[in-house]
């Protein structure tokens, strides 16, 4: 769990995660322009949200990251 200030957004959460974990995680999720890769979907309470991630978060909200994998 990550503690955020009241009225924080999904983007605030992402910034906090990437600041805390740095390059070891950010290069998996973001390109050089700090945009989430298109094959990664962000879900807020089981609903896909799109950039810009300005949805306000509430206590008990759940965020999930879905990474599309393809292969054969």
N, C-alpha and C positions, 0 to 999 in steps of 0.2 A: 504494500500500500504506500502511496505517496501523498503527503500532506500538501495541499494547495490552498492559496488564499481564496476567500469567498469571491464569487463571480469569475473564477478562472475558466478558461476555455480549453478545448482539446489541444489547441496549439500551445497553450501554456504548459500543459502536461507533457507534450512532446518535447518542448524546449527543456523542461526539467529533467526528463529521462536522458536526453542527449547530453546535457551539461554534466549530469552525474556519471554517466557511463562512457562518455567521449567517443573516440574513434572506434573503439572495439564493438560498438553497436550501431553508431550512426551510419557507417558506410554500408551496412546491410539494408538500411531503410531509406537512405536519401542519396540523391545525386549531388554533383558538385555545386549545384545552385540551391542546395538545402531543400529540395522538393522531394516529397515521398515518391518513391518509384511507382509507376502506374500498375505494376503487378501486385502491389500491396494494398489491401483494402482495410480501412479503419472502420470499426463498428462501435456505435454507442448504443448500449442496451439492445443489441441484436439488429440494429438498423445501420446500414452503410451510410457513412458521411463522407463528403468530398471536400477537397481543398477549396477555399480556405477553411480551416478547422476552427471556426469561430463560435461553435455551439457551446453554450454555458454548461458547466458541469454541476451536478448536484451530489450531495452525499449519497453513497450507495450506487452511483452510476458505475456501469462496467464498460471498460474499453477492451476491445479485442483487435488483434492484428491478424488478418488472413493473408497468407502469402501463396499466390497461385504458382503451382508447380506443374510442369508439363514434361512429358517424356514418353518413351515407348519401350 
